[in-house]
Amino acid sequence: SWASAPPTPRAPVARLRVMSTNLLAPRLSVELAHEIRESDADVVLVQEASDEWWALLEEEGVFARYPHRIEETHSFHQDYMGIAILSRLPITDSLIVPLADPYIPVARIDVEVAGLPLRLYSVHTLPPYFPSYLETHLAQFAQLERMAREDIDSGSFHAVLLAGDFNATPTSH
């Protein structure tokens, strides 16, 4: 007869469902608001978060589903660089991090899943349309890499996630 070994205890599994969406600031869409509200995401990373979109998301019940959030909204008449993160999970820490000049905000949150700390960033880099924008775009990526590396090297997080609209082109690395 075969003797079976006692089961090996398993480490907790951190499962997190993440949605990332660029709202396309001037194009308000009730359908997209409903898609966000009805998604099964634990966390929603938002780019182009405008004041106008924020009013629509409130009106359509998105904030009732995602009560924890950090945001820096801009009017779409100002620019399309508003940023946010919505979460069903309690946020243990949050920050708006500025990227290289010109000022571009990045939203950062920490959450716990199965007792494991996770860090998430919602990112929207400047599009590299012009030579001056390309230089800034590359500087932003270098800064994002440094931030992620510091988070990983700190050993404080089970995982670090950067997601969003990176304005990557076919020639981006």
Phi and psi in degrees as GROMACS dihedral restraints (atoms count N, CA, C in turn):
[ dihedral_restraints ]
;  ai    aj    ak    al  type     phi  dphi    fc
    3     4     5     6     1   -95.5    20    10
    4     5     6     7     1   131.5    20    10
    6     7     8     9     1   -92.7    20    10
    7     8     9    10     1   131.8    20    10
    9    10    11    12     1   -94.8    20    10
   10    11    12    13     1   142.0    20    10
   12    13    14    15     1   -74.3    20    10
   13    14    15    16     1   149.8    20    10
   15    16    17    18     1   -62.4    20    10
   16    17    18    19     1   148.8    20    10
   18    19    20    21     1   -61.1    20    10
   19    20    21    22     1   140.7    20    10
   21    22    23    24     1   -80.6    20    10
   22    23    24    25     1   128.6    20    10
   24    25    26    27     1   -61.7    20    10
   25    26    27    28     1   137.6    20    10
   27    28    29    30     1   -94.6    20    10
   28    29    30    31     1   144.8    20    10
   30    31    32    33     1   -69.1    20    10
   31    32    33    34     1   149.9    20    10
   33    34    35    36     1   -58.8    20    10
   34    35    36    37     1   144.0    20    10
   36    37    38    39     1  -102.4    20    10
   37    38    39    40     1   124.5    20    10
   39    40    41    42     1   -94.2    20    10
   40    41    42    43     1   106.4    20    10
   42    43    44    45     1  -111.7    20    10
   43    44    45    46     1   125.0    20    10
   45    46    47    48     1  -135.1    20    10
   46    47    48    49     1   125.8    20    10
   48    49    50    51     1   -97.0    20    10
   49    50    51    52     1   120.8    20    10
   51    52    53    54     1  -118.6    20    10
   52    53    54    55     1   136.4    20    10
   54    55    56    57     1  -116.8    20    10
   55    56    57    58     1   136.9    20    10
   57    58    59    60     1  -123.0    20    10
   58    59    60    61     1   133.5    20    10
   60    61    62    63     1  -144.8    20    10
   61    62    63    64     1   134.7    20    10
   63    64    65    66     1   -93.0    20    10
   64    65    66    67     1   118.1    20    10
   66    67    68    69     1   -74.2    20    10
   67    68    69    70     1   -11.6    20    10
   69    70    71    72     1    54.5    20    10
   70    71    72    73     1    72.2    20    10
   72    73    74    75     1   -32.0    20    10
   73    74    75    76     1   -52.5    20    10
   75    76    77    78     1   -81.9    20    10
   76    77    78    79     1    -1.3    20    10
   78    79    80    81     1  -107.3    20    10
   79    80    81    82     1    75.7    20    10
   81    82    83    84     1   -61.2    20    10
   82    83    84    85     1   136.6    20    10
   84    85    86    87     1  -142.8    20    10
   85    86    87    88     1   112.4    20    10
   87    88    89    90     1   -62.3    20    10
   88    89    90    91     1   -35.9    20    10
   90    91    92    93     1   -61.4    20    10
   91    92    93    94     1   -43.2    20    10
   93    94    95    96     1   -67.9    20    10
   94    95    96    97     1   -38.7    20    10
   96    97    98    99     1   -58.3    20    10
   97    98    99   100     1   -42.5    20    10
   99   100   101   102     1   -67.5    20    10
  100   101   102   103     1   -38.6    20    10
  102   103   104   105     1   -61.5    20    10
  103   104   105   106     1   -42.6    20    10
  105   106   107   108     1   -64.1    20    10
  106   107   108   109     1   -48.6    20    10
  108   109   110   111     1   -60.3    20    10
  109   110   111   112     1   -39.4    20    10
  111   112   113   114     1   -90.5    20    10
  112   113   114   115     1    -3.5    20    10
  114   115   116   117     1   -65.6    20    10
  115   116   117   118     1   161.0    20    10
  117   118   119   120     1   -97.3    20    10
  118   119   120   121     1    20.5    20    10
  120   121   122   123     1   -73.6    20    10
  121   122   123   124     1   143.8    20    10
  123   124   125   126     1   -81.4    20    10
  124   125   126   127     1   -34.1    20    10
  126   127   128   129     1  -136.2    20    10
  127   128   129   130     1   137.9    20    10
  129   130   131   132     1  -119.6    20    10
  130   131   132   133     1   119.5    20    10
  132   133   134   135     1   -92.5    20    10
  133   134   135   136     1   127.2    20    10
  135   136   137   138     1  -121.9    20    10
  136   137   138   139     1   132.5    20    10
  138   139   140   141     1  -117.3    20    10
  139   140   141   142     1   155.7    20    10
  141   142   143   144     1    58.1    20    10
  142   143   144   145     1    46.0    20    10
  144   145   146   147     1   -78.9    20    10
  145   146   147   148     1   106.8    20    10
  147   148   149   150     1  -102.4    20    10
  148   149   150   151     1   160.4    20    10
  150   151   152   153     1   -57.1    20    10
  151   152   153   154     1   -39.2    20    10
  153   154   155   156     1   -66.0    20    10
  154   155   156   157     1   -41.9    20    10
  156   157   158   159     1   -64.0    20    10
  157   158   159   160     1   -39.2    20    10
  159   160   161   162     1   -61.2    20    10
  160   161   162   163     1   -40.0    20    10
  162   163   164   165     1   -63.3    20    10
  163   164   165   166     1   -41.6    20    10
  165   166   167   168     1   -66.0    20    10
  166   167   168   169     1   -43.8    20    10
  168   169   170   171     1   -62.6    20    10
  169   170   171   172     1   -38.8    20    10
  171   172   173   174     1   -62.9    20    10
  172   173   174   175     1   -47.9    20    10
  174   175   176   177     1   -61.7    20    10
  175   176   177   178     1   -34.7    20    10
  177   178   179   180     1   -92.2    20    10
  178   179   180   181     1     8.9    20    10
  180   181   182   183     1    81.7    20    10
  181   182   183   184     1    12.7    20    10
  183   184   185   186     1   -67.2    20    10
  184   185   186   187     1   -40.0    20    10
  186   187   188   189     1   -70.8    20    10
  187   188   189   190     1   -25.0    20    10
  189   190   191   192     1   -66.8    20    10
  190   191   192   193     1   -34.7    20    10
  192   193   194   195     1   -79.5    20    10
  193   194   195   196     1   -32.9    20    10
  195   196   197   198     1  -120.8    20    10
  196   197   198   199     1    81.5    20    10
  198   199   200   201     1   -76.4    20    10
  199   200   201   202     1   -16.0    20    10
  201   202   203   204     1  -105.2    20    10
  202   203   204   205     1   131.7    20    10
  204   205   206   207     1  -162.2    20    10
  205   206   207   208     1   160.9    20    10
  207   208   209   210     1  -133.7    20    10
  208   209   210   211     1   138.6    20    10
  210   211   212   213     1  -151.3    20    10
  211   212   213   214     1   151.1    20    10
  213   214   215   216     1  -133.0    20    10
  214   215   216   217     1    95.1    20    10
  216   217   218   219     1   -89.2    20    10
  217   218   219   220     1   150.0    20    10
  219   220   221   222     1  -126.9    20    10
  220   221   222   223     1   148.2    20    10
  222   223   224   225     1   -65.5    20    10
  223   224   225   226     1   140.7    20    10
  225   226   227   228     1   -68.0    20    10
  226   227   228   229     1    -8.5    20    10
  228   229   230   231     1   -79.2    20    10
  229   230   231   232     1   -20.3    20    10
  231   232   233   234     1   -81.8    20    10
  232   233   234   235     1   -61.5    20    10
  234   235   236   237     1  -169.3    20    10
  235   236   237   238     1   178.0    20    10
  237   238   239   240     1  -107.7    20    10
  238   239   240   241     1    29.6    20    10
  240   241   242   243     1  -107.3    20    10
  241   242   243   244     1    15.0    20    10
  243   244   245   246     1   -61.9    20    10
  244   245   246   247     1   150.2    20    10
  246   247   248   249     1  -143.1    20    10
  247   248   249   250     1   151.2    20    10
  249   250   251   252     1  -162.6    20    10
  250   251   252   253     1   163.9    20    10
  252   253   254   255     1  -138.6    20    10
  253   254   255   256     1   130.5    20    10
  255   256   257   258     1  -109.9    20    10
  256   257   258   259     1   141.3    20    10
  258   259   260   261     1  -143.1    20    10
  259   260   261   262     1   139.2    20    10
  261   262   263   264     1   -80.8    20    10
  262   263   264   265     1   -23.8    20    10
  264   265   266   267     1   -86.4    20    10
  265   266   267   268     1   146.9    20    10
  267   268   269   270     1   -59.5    20    10
  268   269   270   271     1   139.4    20    10
  270   271   272   273     1   -93.6    20    10
  271   272   273   274     1   125.0    20    10
  273   274   275   276     1   -87.3    20    10
  274   275   276   277     1   -22.1    20    10
  276   277   278   279     1  -159.9    20    10
  277   278   279   280     1   149.3    20    10
  279   280   281   282     1  -151.8    20    10
  280   281   282   283     1   155.2    20    10
  282   283   284   285     1  -162.0    20    10
  283   284   285   286     1   144.1    20    10
  285   286   287   288     1   -96.8    20    10
  286   287   288   289     1   121.4    20    10
  288   289   290   291     1  -105.9    20    10
  289   290   291   292     1   127.2    20    10
  291   292   293   294     1   -81.7    20    10
  292   293   294   295     1   136.9    20    10
  294   295   296   297     1   -92.4    20    10
  295   296   297   298     1   177.8    20    10
  297   298   299   300     1   -54.5    20    10
  298   299   300   301     1   157.8    20    10
  300   301   302   303     1   -57.1    20    10
  301   302   303   304     1   141.1    20    10
  303   304   305   306     1   -69.7    20    10
  304   305   306   307     1   160.5    20    10
  306   307   308   309     1   -56.8    20    10
  307   308   309   310     1   123.2    20    10
  309   310   311   312     1  -131.5    20    10
  310   311   312   313     1   121.5    20    10
  312   313   314   315     1   -83.0    20    10
  313   314   315   316     1   145.4    20    10
  315   316   317   318     1  -123.7    20    10
  316   317   318   319     1   133.3    20    10
  318   319   320   321     1   -93.8    20    10
  319   320   321   322     1   138.9    20    10
  321   322   323   324     1  -133.1    20    10
  322   323   324   325     1   134.3    20    10
  324   325   326   327     1  -133.6    20    10
  325   326   327   328     1   157.1    20    10
  327   328   329   330     1  -117.7    20    10
  328   329   330   331     1   135.2    20    10
  330   331   332   333     1  -134.7    20    10
  331   332   333   334     1   166.3    20    10
  333   334   335   336     1  -118.1    20    10
  334   335   336   337     1   136.3    20    10
  336   337   338   339     1  -130.3    20    10
  337   338   339   340     1   124.6    20    10
  339   340   341   342     1    52.2    20    10
  340   341   342   343     1    36.8    20    10
  342   343   344   345     1    77.3    20    10
  343   344   345   346     1     4.8    20    10
  345   346   347   348     1  -104.1    20    10
  346   347   348   349     1   130.6    20    10
  348   349   350   351     1   -78.7    20    10
  349   350   351   352     1   132.8    20    10
  351   352   353   354     1  -126.0    20    10
  352   353   354   355     1   146.0    20    10
  354   355   356   357     1  -119.7    20    10
  355   356   357   358     1   133.8    20    10
  357   358   359   360     1  -128.9    20    10
  358   359   360   361     1   142.8    20    10
  360   361   362   363     1  -123.2    20    10
  361   362   363   364     1   137.5    20    10
  363   364   365   366     1  -104.1    20    10
  364   365   366   367     1   120.7    20    10
  366   367   368   369     1  -121.0    20    10
  367   368   369   370     1   140.5    20    10
  369   370   371   372     1  -144.0    20    10
  370   371   372   373     1    98.7    20    10
  372   373   374   375     1   -83.0    20    10
  373   374   375   376     1   157.9    20    10
  375   376   377   378     1   -64.8    20    10
  376   377   378   379     1   135.6    20    10
  378   379   380   381     1   -70.2    20    10
  379   380   381   382     1   139.6    20    10
  381   382   383   384     1   -85.4    20    10
  382   383   384   385     1    55.3    20    10
  384   385   386   387     1   -75.4    20    10
  385   386   387   388     1   -31.4    20    10
  387   388   389   390     1  -124.4    20    10
  388   389   390   391     1   158.8    20    10
  390   391   392   393     1   -53.2    20    10
  391   392   393   394     1   -40.7    20    10
  393   394   395   396     1   -68.1    20    10
  394   395   396   397     1   -35.4    20    10
  396   397   398   399     1   -69.1    20    10
  397   398   399   400     1   -36.0    20    10
  399   400   401   402     1   -61.4    20    10
  400   401   402   403     1   -43.5    20    10
  402   403   404   405     1   -59.7    20    10
  403   404   405   406     1   -45.1    20    10
  405   406   407   408     1   -66.1    20    10
  406   407   408   409     1   -42.7    20    10
  408   409   410   411     1   -55.8    20    10
  409   410   411   412     1   -47.4    20    10
  411   412   413   414     1   -66.7    20    10
  412   413   414   415     1   -38.0    20    10
  414   415   416   417     1   -64.9    20    10
  415   416   417   418     1   -37.5    20    10
  417   418   419   420     1   -64.5    20    10
  418   419   420   421     1   -42.3    20    10
  420   421   422   423     1   -64.2    20    10
  421   422   423   424     1   -39.2    20    10
  423   424   425   426     1   -63.1    20    10
  424   425   426   427     1   -41.5    20    10
  426   427   428   429     1   -65.9    20    10
  427   428   429   430     1   -43.0    20    10
  429   430   431   432     1   -61.3    20    10
  430   431   432   433     1   -41.2    20    10
  432   433   434   435     1   -62.5    20    10
  433   434   435   436     1   -43.0    20    10
  435   436   437   438     1   -62.4    20    10
  436   437   438   439     1   -44.2    20    10
  438   439   440   441     1   -61.4    20    10
  439   440   441   442     1   -47.3    20    10
  441   442   443   444     1   -63.7    20    10
  442   443   444   445     1   -42.5    20    10
  444   445   446   447     1   -62.0    20    10
  445   446   447   448     1   -43.1    20    10
  447   448   449   450     1   -61.6    20    10
  448   449   450   451     1   -41.9    20    10
  450   451   452   453     1   -63.7    20    10
  451   452   453   454     1   -44.3    20    10
  453   454   455   456     1   -67.0    20    10
  454   455   456   457     1   -47.0    20    10
  456   457   458   459     1   -66.0    20    10
  457   458   459   460     1   -22.9    20    10
  459   460   461   462     1   -66.4    20    10
  460   461   462   463     1   -23.7    20    10
  462   463   464   465     1    71.6    20    10
  463   464   465   466     1     9.3    20    10
  465   466   467   468     1   -84.3    20    10
  466   467   468   469     1   -12.5    20    10
  468   469   470   471     1  -127.0    20    10
  469   470   471   472     1   141.0    20    10
  471   472   473   474     1   -69.2    20    10
  472   473   474   475     1   -34.5    20    10
  474   475   476   477     1  -155.1    20    10
  475   476   477   478     1   153.2    20    10
  477   478   479   480     1  -127.7    20    10
  478   479   480   481     1   130.1    20    10
  480   481   482   483     1  -126.0    20    10
  481   482   483   484     1   126.1    20    10
  483   484   485   486     1  -113.4    20    10
  484   485   486   487     1   124.3    20    10
  486   487   488   489     1  -147.6    20    10
  487   488   489   490     1   161.4    20    10
  489   490   491   492     1   145.9    20    10
  490   491   492   493     1  -149.2    20    10
  492   493   494   495     1  -103.2    20    10
  493   494   495   496     1   101.1    20    10
  495   496   497   498     1   -88.1    20    10
  496   497   498   499     1    -0.2    20    10
  498   499   500   501     1    48.6    20    10
  499   500   501   502     1    43.6    20    10
  501   502   503   504     1   -73.4    20    10
  502   503   504   505     1   147.3    20    10
  504   505   506   507     1  -113.7    20    10
  505   506   507   508     1   170.0    20    10
  507   508   509   510     1   -58.1    20    10
  508   509   510   511     1   -21.9    20    10
  510   511   512   513     1   -97.9    20    10
  511   512   513   514     1     4.3    20    10
  513   514   515   516     1   -70.2    20    10
  514   515   516   517     1   149.8    20    10
